Structures are given as C-alpha cells and as structure tokens.
Amino acid sequence: MTGVVNRLRGQVRIRAECAFPERVLNMCSARNLAFWDLEWESYTAFTCRVSRQDYRVLRQAAEKLDCTLTVVGREGAPFFLLRFRRRQALLLGLVGCGLALFLGSFFIWDFEIEGNKTVTDEQILRSLERHGVGIGSFGLSLDSEGLRNQVLLDIPELCWLAVNVSGCRAYVQVRERVPVPEMVDERTPSNVVARRDGLVLEVHALNGRASVPVGTAVTQGQLLISGVEDLDTFGARVLAGMGSVEARTWHTLTTELPLTGQEKRYTGKEKTLVSLTFGKRRVKFFANSSIEGTNYDKITKRASWSLLGIALPVTLVTETCRFYETAEVRLDAVGVERLGERILTRQLETEVAPYGEIVSTLCTSRQRGDVLTVTLSAECVEEIGVRVPILTEESGTAP
C-alpha cells in the first residue's frame, strides 16, 4: 500500500556522492525527510528513493554539504502525466478513459453464482434479467428484497436468494429447497410383491407377514410380504403390508453396433471470425459470416478484458471454423466392443442405481457381417419388493 501511495504522489531515485555521505542521511533525519530503497555503491556514494516534494528540499540543503545529487529516475503518476502536457488530445482521451472506468463501476458487468446444484446458472440469470437485473444494470438502484421475492416465484426450486453488488460484479447466493419426503401410506391395505426375478437374501417385514424364506428363488409378481394376517380365533385382518426384500438379481442387456463408420479428415482450410461484445451488443470485424457447407467444426474462444483487476464489459470472441471431409472406414472390433460395453453399463446403472448396486459384469460379443452384437451380463444386489394395493369389497371392487 505504501508503494502505491508513493507512486501516486511521485518518487525520485537519486544518487548522492560526497566525501562524508552519512551527513546526507543525518540531514534527512534532522529535517524529517523520508527515504527508502537505500543501496550503497561505494564508501562515498549511495542511491535511494525520496518523494518528489522531499527531493526539492534535499537538493537545496545538499548544496551546503558540497554533495552531488544526480537524478537516476523519476517514477509515479505526476511524471507520467507531465508527458502529455503538450498532447491535449491524448490527455483528453486518458481523462475520458478514467471517467468511463469510474462511471462504469456503478453498473453490473459480471455475475458470480454460488450455492446452486440442480438449478442451472442460466435459469437464475434469465430470471434476474426478466426482472430488470442483467448486464449493464445500474447497481445502486438494485432492490434486493423485491428481486428475491420475484425470483423465488419464478424458480420454485429455490428457497432463498441474495444479490450483493461489489463494484461492477454481482454476487448471487442461492439455497435450493429441500424436497418434502413422500408420506408413507399406512392405511391402504397392500401386499409386497417381487418387482423382478431374483434369489432372496434378506427379508424385513415391518408390517404384515413374510411369505418367503431367505434363499428362495422368486419370480416377478410373486407375493413376498402379505398384508393379510390370520387371527388365532376367527377370520383374518387386512393390513398395509410394508417392508424390504433384498435379493440377488441377474440382468442381460444387448445392443448391436455397426463395424463401419464415418471418419473426419480435415482439409486444412480454416475461417476465423473475430468480434467484440460490449455488454449485450456485438461488433463484428468481418463482412460476410456465411459459411459454405455444413462439414466444419467451430471452436469458440472468449477472452474477457479487465483493467487493474476491474472487469470490463468487453469480451473478445474468436470463432475458428475447421473444414473437414468424411470418409467411410472400417472400425476395430475391439474398440466397438468396448464402446458397446460402456453404453450397456450406463444403461444398467440407470436401471439398478435406484434399488441397489452392481456386483459383477461380463461382456461378450458376436460378429455377423458388418454388425457386432454386444451382450452384457451382470449380477446385482437390489431391493425387489414393491407395494401393490389389496382390492377388497370395502373399496368398491370385489377381491
């Protein structure tokens, strides 16, 4: 901080040479003249930095000591601005730039969002823009409380939002709503049946009577936990059968993939489009943006500009189009098999993840002409019990 202040008010690096240089330092101390970055060159000479005002006093006092003061360099804002005293247009542009930076700091040019997991940044930014807060908005007129209420109505997945403006950047902090757990129905008469075939490993009957022992092979739709309980005296009573049944299951998934495909071969032809984005406006530096054909890859690079750590509402956008031609090639059977295995594994994880976990997998393939059939066999441990209602005469349907 001291270095910044010294550069703003101007500093001079001097070289002092005399028979007794320590007298110069004593004189600076006696007259309360600050100096820093002292370096000794010899027994009779040293260099140091002093402020612009103190240099004038030191130069007059050094004449009485028969000391030679030499200016090595001048640094700081005053000396920098003196260079433009005869260049009024450049000085005016410099003042205008500083004024633009000062006025631009009162507007919002960048957003930083934190706290969201399921709600995307785009949803939040679009909602803020619909209610008058976007790129180029005046930050001092922001009504945080009113904005929060409006955005929470737009995005019901959020339960809290705060927008704090610091300089030209808006910090958006959100908290997502915790979903209400589903209420367990303990009144509707029901049974627990098998969702799929499997070998029963564990049975936990919370309400009702277990109908299968551990180690039993069951089929889809088979009764696992009965909601009908026999009474010791007479008749039976109907309950809401609940519980969990863990079983070992087996899955077999198959897919067919071609052994031929299209390969990209770049022609070496490229087209570069450069533009500048000022807030929401885009300035193009090219006359014709049309591109012949559709076989090209577009690589977009965005470089945001900043000055002295302050983000500017200017972004340099460079779009490079690389043209290519397609050619039919023969694919490697091993690579196609691995691709099929990854596809089937993702599908298997989607089916099993809500209920259990995958224990082991085995992938096989079979080639027929230009088609490769990939088969994935998996062993899993998962929950197979699912509740189904018991239809009774009281519910209006015969059992």
C-alpha positions as CSV (number, residue, x, y, z in Angstrom):
1,M,0.0,0.0,0.0
2,T,2.9,2.4,0.8
3,G,4.4,1.6,-2.6
4,V,1.2,2.5,-4.3
5,V,0.9,5.8,-2.4
6,N,4.5,6.7,-3.3
7,R,3.9,6.1,-7.0
8,L,0.7,8.2,-6.9
9,R,2.4,11.2,-5.4
10,G,5.6,10.7,-7.4
11,Q,9.1,9.5,-6.3
12,V,12.6,10.2,-7.4
13,R,15.5,7.8,-7.4
14,I,18.7,9.8,-6.7
15,R,22.4,9.1,-6.4
16,A,24.3,11.1,-3.7
17,E,28.1,11.3,-3.8
18,C,30.3,13.3,-1.3
19,A,33.2,12.7,1.0
20,F,31.0,12.1,4.0
21,P,27.7,10.6,2.7
22,E,26.5,9.8,6.2
23,R,26.0,13.6,6.7
24,V,23.3,13.4,3.9
25,L,21.4,10.7,5.8
26,N,21.7,12.7,9.1
27,M,20.4,15.8,7.4
28,C,17.4,13.8,6.1
29,S,16.7,12.6,9.6
30,A,17.0,16.1,11.1
31,R,14.6,17.6,8.5
32,N,12.2,14.7,8.7
33,L,12.8,13.7,5.0
34,A,11.7,10.1,4.2
35,F,13.9,7.9,2.1
36,W,13.8,4.2,1.2
37,D,15.4,1.5,-1.0
38,L,18.9,2.6,0.2
39,E,21.8,0.9,-1.7
40,W,25.5,1.6,-1.1
41,E,27.6,1.8,-4.3
42,S,30.9,2.7,-2.5
43,Y,32.2,4.4,0.6
44,T,31.3,7.8,-0.8
45,A,28.2,7.2,-2.9
46,F,24.7,5.6,-2.4
47,T,21.3,5.6,-4.1
48,C,17.9,5.8,-2.6
49,R,14.3,6.9,-3.4
50,V,12.6,10.0,-2.0
51,S,9.3,11.7,-2.6
52,R,9.0,14.4,-5.2
53,Q,8.4,17.2,-2.6
54,D,11.3,16.0,-0.3
55,Y,13.7,15.9,-3.3
56,R,13.4,19.7,-3.7
57,V,14.2,20.3,0.0
58,L,17.1,17.8,-0.1
59,R,18.6,19.4,-3.3
60,Q,18.7,22.9,-1.7
61,A,20.2,21.5,1.6
62,A,22.8,19.4,-0.2
63,E,24.5,22.4,-1.7
64,K,25.8,23.4,1.8
65,L,27.4,19.9,2.2
66,D,29.3,20.0,-1.1
67,C,27.3,16.9,-2.1
68,T,26.5,16.0,-5.7
69,L,22.9,14.8,-6.3
70,T,22.1,13.0,-9.5
71,V,18.6,12.0,-10.6
72,V,18.7,8.4,-11.7
73,G,15.0,8.1,-12.5
74,R,11.6,9.6,-12.0
75,E,8.6,7.4,-11.2
76,G,4.9,7.9,-10.5
77,A,1.7,9.4,-11.7
78,P,2.8,13.1,-11.8
79,F,5.8,12.4,-14.0
80,F,3.6,10.2,-16.3
81,L,1.0,12.9,-16.7
82,L,3.6,15.5,-17.4
83,R,4.5,13.7,-20.7
84,F,1.1,14.6,-22.0
85,R,1.1,18.3,-21.2
86,R,1.7,19.1,-24.9
87,R,-0.6,16.3,-26.2
88,Q,-4.0,17.6,-25.3
89,A,-5.9,15.0,-27.4
90,L,-4.1,12.1,-25.7
91,L,-4.6,13.7,-22.3
92,L,-8.3,14.2,-23.0
93,G,-8.6,10.6,-24.1
94,L,-6.8,9.4,-20.9
95,V,-9.2,11.5,-18.7
96,G,-12.1,10.2,-20.7
97,C,-11.0,6.6,-20.2
98,G,-10.6,7.2,-16.4
99,L,-14.0,8.8,-16.3
100,A,-15.6,5.9,-18.2
101,L,-14.0,3.4,-15.8
102,F,-15.3,5.4,-12.8
103,L,-18.8,5.6,-14.2
104,G,-18.8,2.0,-15.4
105,S,-18.0,0.8,-11.9
106,F,-21.6,1.8,-10.9
107,F,-23.0,-0.8,-13.4
108,I,-23.1,-4.6,-13.3
109,W,-20.9,-6.2,-15.9
110,D,-20.4,-9.7,-14.4
111,F,-22.3,-12.2,-12.3
112,E,-20.9,-14.9,-9.9
113,I,-23.4,-17.5,-8.7
114,E,-22.9,-20.0,-5.9
115,G,-25.0,-22.4,-3.9
116,N,-26.9,-24.0,-6.8
117,K,-26.7,-27.7,-7.6
118,T,-29.8,-28.7,-9.6
119,V,-30.9,-25.3,-10.8
120,T,-28.6,-24.1,-13.6
121,D,-26.9,-20.7,-13.8
122,E,-28.8,-20.0,-17.0
123,Q,-32.1,-20.3,-15.2
124,I,-31.1,-17.9,-12.5
125,L,-29.6,-15.4,-14.9
126,R,-32.7,-15.5,-17.2
127,S,-35.0,-14.9,-14.2
128,L,-32.8,-12.0,-13.0
129,E,-32.9,-10.5,-16.5
130,R,-36.7,-10.8,-16.7
131,H,-36.9,-8.7,-13.6
132,G,-34.6,-5.9,-14.7
133,V,-31.2,-7.1,-13.5
134,G,-28.7,-8.1,-16.2
135,I,-25.6,-7.0,-18.0
136,G,-25.4,-3.2,-17.8
137,S,-27.9,-2.7,-15.0
138,F,-27.4,0.2,-12.6
139,G,-26.1,-1.5,-9.4
140,L,-27.0,1.3,-6.9
141,S,-30.8,1.1,-7.8
142,L,-31.0,-2.6,-7.0
143,D,-33.9,-3.6,-4.8
144,S,-32.6,-6.9,-3.3
145,E,-35.6,-7.8,-1.3
146,G,-38.1,-7.2,-4.1
147,L,-35.9,-9.0,-6.5
148,R,-35.6,-12.0,-4.2
149,N,-39.4,-12.4,-3.9
150,Q,-39.8,-12.2,-7.7
151,V,-37.1,-14.7,-8.5
152,L,-38.3,-17.2,-5.9
153,L,-41.8,-17.1,-7.5
154,D,-40.2,-17.8,-10.9
155,I,-38.0,-20.7,-9.7
156,P,-39.9,-22.7,-7.0
157,E,-36.8,-25.0,-6.5
158,L,-35.1,-22.1,-4.7
159,C,-36.0,-21.2,-1.1
160,W,-33.5,-18.3,-0.6
161,L,-31.7,-15.8,-2.8
162,A,-29.4,-12.8,-2.1
163,V,-27.8,-10.4,-4.7
164,N,-24.9,-8.3,-3.4
165,V,-23.2,-5.8,-5.7
166,S,-19.5,-5.1,-5.3
167,G,-18.1,-2.7,-7.8
168,C,-19.2,-3.9,-11.3
169,R,-19.8,-7.5,-10.2
170,A,-23.0,-9.0,-8.7
171,Y,-22.6,-11.9,-6.3
172,V,-25.7,-14.1,-6.4
173,Q,-26.1,-16.6,-3.5
174,V,-28.9,-19.1,-3.6
175,R,-30.2,-22.0,-1.4
176,E,-32.2,-24.8,-3.0
177,R,-35.4,-26.1,-1.5
178,V,-35.1,-29.5,0.2
179,P,-37.8,-31.7,-1.3
180,V,-40.5,-32.9,1.1
181,P,-40.2,-36.6,1.8
182,E,-43.1,-38.8,0.5
183,M,-45.5,-39.7,3.2
184,V,-45.8,-43.5,3.8
185,D,-49.4,-44.7,3.4
186,E,-50.1,-46.9,6.5
187,R,-53.8,-47.2,5.9
188,T,-54.3,-48.6,2.5
189,P,-54.3,-52.5,2.5
190,S,-51.5,-53.8,0.4
191,N,-49.1,-56.6,-0.3
192,V,-45.4,-56.5,-1.2
193,V,-44.6,-58.5,-4.4
194,A,-41.5,-59.1,-6.4
195,R,-40.6,-56.4,-8.9
196,R,-38.4,-58.8,-10.8
197,D,-36.9,-62.4,-10.6
198,G,-34.2,-63.0,-8.0
199,L,-32.8,-65.0,-5.2
200,V,-33.9,-63.7,-1.8
201,L,-31.1,-62.7,0.6
202,E,-32.9,-60.7,3.4
203,V,-36.5,-60.1,4.3
204,H,-37.5,-57.3,6.7
205,A,-41.3,-57.3,7.3
206,L,-42.3,-54.0,9.0
207,N,-46.0,-54.6,8.8
208,G,-47.6,-57.9,7.7
209,R,-46.3,-61.4,7.4
210,A,-43.2,-62.6,5.4
211,S,-44.3,-65.1,2.8
212,V,-40.9,-66.3,1.5
213,P,-37.8,-67.5,3.5
214,V,-34.3,-66.5,2.8
215,G,-32.7,-68.4,0.0
216,T,-35.9,-68.8,-2.0
217,A,-35.9,-68.1,-5.8
218,V,-38.8,-65.8,-6.7
219,T,-40.4,-64.7,-9.9
220,Q,-41.8,-61.3,-10.9
221,G,-45.2,-60.6,-9.3
222,Q,-44.7,-63.3,-6.6
223,L,-46.0,-62.5,-3.1
224,L,-43.2,-61.6,-0.7
225,I,-44.9,-59.9,2.3
226,S,-48.6,-60.5,2.8
227,G,-50.9,-57.8,4.2
228,V,-53.5,-60.4,5.2
229,E,-52.9,-61.8,8.7
230,D,-54.8,-64.8,10.1
231,L,-56.3,-64.4,13.5
232,D,-55.9,-67.1,16.2
233,T,-59.6,-67.0,17.0
234,F,-61.6,-66.5,13.8
235,G,-61.1,-64.9,10.3
236,A,-58.3,-62.6,9.3
237,R,-57.5,-58.9,9.3
238,V,-56.1,-56.8,6.4
239,L,-53.0,-54.6,7.0
240,A,-50.8,-52.3,5.0
241,G,-48.0,-54.7,4.2
242,M,-44.6,-52.9,4.3
243,G,-41.0,-54.0,4.4
244,S,-37.9,-54.6,2.3
245,V,-36.7,-57.6,0.4
246,E,-33.1,-57.7,-0.8
247,A,-32.3,-60.2,-3.5
248,R,-29.6,-61.2,-5.9
249,T,-30.6,-60.5,-9.4
250,W,-29.3,-61.0,-12.9
251,H,-29.5,-58.7,-15.9
252,T,-28.8,-59.3,-19.5
253,L,-28.6,-56.3,-21.9
254,T,-27.8,-56.5,-25.7
255,T,-27.1,-53.9,-28.3
256,E,-26.0,-54.0,-32.0
257,L,-23.3,-51.7,-33.4
258,P,-22.0,-51.3,-36.9
259,L,-18.4,-52.1,-37.7
260,T,-18.2,-49.3,-40.3
261,G,-18.3,-45.6,-39.6
262,Q,-17.5,-42.1,-40.8
263,E,-14.1,-40.5,-40.1
264,K,-13.3,-36.8,-40.2
265,R,-10.4,-35.8,-42.4
266,Y,-9.5,-32.1,-42.0
267,T,-8.8,-30.3,-45.3
268,G,-6.6,-27.7,-43.8
269,K,-9.0,-24.9,-44.7
270,E,-9.9,-22.6,-41.9
271,K,-12.0,-19.5,-41.4
272,T,-11.6,-17.2,-38.4
273,L,-14.3,-14.7,-37.3
274,V,-13.4,-12.1,-34.7
275,S,-15.9,-9.9,-32.9
276,L,-16.1,-7.7,-29.7
277,T,-19.0,-7.9,-27.4
278,F,-19.8,-4.7,-25.5
279,G,-22.4,-5.7,-22.8
280,K,-25.2,-7.1,-25.0
281,R,-24.1,-5.6,-28.3
282,R,-21.8,-7.4,-30.7
283,V,-19.4,-5.6,-33.1
284,K,-18.2,-7.8,-36.0
285,F,-14.8,-7.4,-37.7
286,F,-15.8,-9.4,-40.7
287,A,-18.0,-8.6,-43.7
288,N,-19.5,-12.0,-44.5
289,S,-20.3,-14.5,-41.8
290,S,-21.9,-17.1,-44.1
291,I,-20.0,-20.4,-44.3
292,E,-20.4,-22.8,-47.3
293,G,-21.3,-26.3,-46.4
294,T,-22.0,-28.0,-43.0
295,N,-18.9,-30.1,-42.6
296,Y,-16.9,-28.0,-40.2
297,D,-16.0,-27.8,-36.5
298,K,-16.5,-24.4,-34.8
299,I,-14.1,-23.6,-32.0
300,T,-15.1,-20.5,-30.0
301,K,-12.8,-18.7,-27.6
302,R,-13.9,-15.9,-25.3
303,A,-11.4,-13.6,-23.6
304,S,-12.9,-11.1,-21.1
305,W,-11.0,-7.9,-20.7
306,S,-10.0,-6.3,-17.4
307,L,-8.1,-3.2,-16.3
308,L,-6.3,-3.1,-13.0
309,G,-8.3,-6.0,-11.8
310,I,-11.6,-4.4,-12.8
311,A,-13.7,-6.5,-15.1
312,L,-14.7,-4.6,-18.3
313,P,-17.9,-5.2,-20.2
314,V,-15.8,-6.2,-23.2
315,T,-15.3,-9.7,-24.5
316,L,-13.1,-10.7,-27.4
317,V,-14.8,-13.6,-29.3
318,T,-12.8,-15.6,-31.7
319,E,-14.6,-18.3,-33.8
320,T,-12.4,-20.7,-35.8
321,C,-14.1,-22.9,-38.4
322,R,-12.1,-26.0,-39.4
323,F,-13.4,-27.7,-42.5
324,Y,-13.3,-31.5,-43.0
325,E,-14.4,-34.3,-45.3
326,T,-16.0,-37.6,-44.2
327,A,-14.8,-41.0,-45.4
328,E,-16.1,-44.4,-44.6
329,V,-13.7,-46.6,-42.6
330,R,-13.6,-50.0,-41.1
331,L,-13.8,-49.8,-37.3
332,D,-11.8,-52.0,-34.9
333,A,-14.0,-54.8,-33.4
334,V,-12.3,-54.5,-30.0
335,G,-12.9,-50.7,-29.8
336,V,-16.5,-51.2,-30.9
337,E,-17.0,-53.9,-28.2
338,R,-15.6,-51.5,-25.5
339,L,-18.0,-48.8,-26.8
340,G,-20.9,-51.1,-26.5
341,E,-19.9,-52.2,-23.1
342,R,-19.8,-48.6,-21.9
343,I,-23.2,-47.9,-23.4
344,L,-24.8,-51.0,-21.8
345,T,-23.0,-50.3,-18.4
346,R,-24.6,-46.8,-18.3
347,Q,-28.0,-48.2,-19.1
348,L,-27.6,-50.9,-16.4
349,E,-26.5,-48.3,-13.8
350,T,-29.7,-46.3,-14.7
351,E,-31.9,-49.3,-14.1
352,V,-30.1,-50.6,-10.9
353,A,-29.0,-47.4,-9.2
354,P,-32.4,-46.6,-7.5
355,Y,-32.6,-50.1,-6.0
356,G,-29.1,-51.4,-5.3
357,E,-25.6,-52.0,-6.7
358,I,-23.8,-53.9,-9.4
359,V,-21.7,-56.8,-8.1
360,S,-20.0,-58.1,-11.2
361,T,-20.3,-57.9,-15.0
362,L,-19.3,-60.0,-18.0
363,C,-19.2,-58.6,-21.6
364,T,-19.3,-60.8,-24.7
365,S,-19.6,-60.0,-28.4
366,R,-20.6,-61.8,-31.6
367,Q,-19.9,-60.6,-35.1
368,R,-22.3,-61.1,-38.0
369,G,-21.2,-59.4,-41.2
370,D,-20.7,-55.7,-40.5
371,V,-22.7,-55.8,-37.3
372,L,-21.3,-56.6,-33.8
373,T,-23.8,-57.8,-31.2
374,V,-22.6,-56.9,-27.7
375,T,-24.1,-58.6,-24.7
376,L,-23.6,-57.5,-21.0
377,S,-24.4,-60.0,-18.3
378,A,-24.5,-58.6,-14.7
379,E,-25.1,-59.8,-11.2
380,C,-26.6,-57.3,-8.8
381,V,-27.9,-57.0,-5.3
382,E,-31.0,-54.8,-5.1
383,E,-34.4,-54.2,-3.4
384,I,-37.0,-56.1,-5.4
385,G,-40.1,-55.5,-3.2
386,V,-42.9,-53.2,-4.4
387,R,-46.2,-52.4,-2.7
388,V,-49.5,-53.2,-4.5
389,P,-52.9,-52.5,-3.1
390,I,-55.3,-55.3,-2.0
391,L,-58.7,-55.0,-3.6
392,T,-61.5,-55.6,-1.1
393,E,-65.2,-55.3,-1.1
394,E,-65.0,-52.2,1.1
395,S,-63.0,-50.3,-1.6
396,G,-65.9,-51.0,-4.1
397,T,-64.2,-53.8,-6.0
398,A,-64.6,-57.5,-5.5
399,P,-61.4,-59.3,-4.3
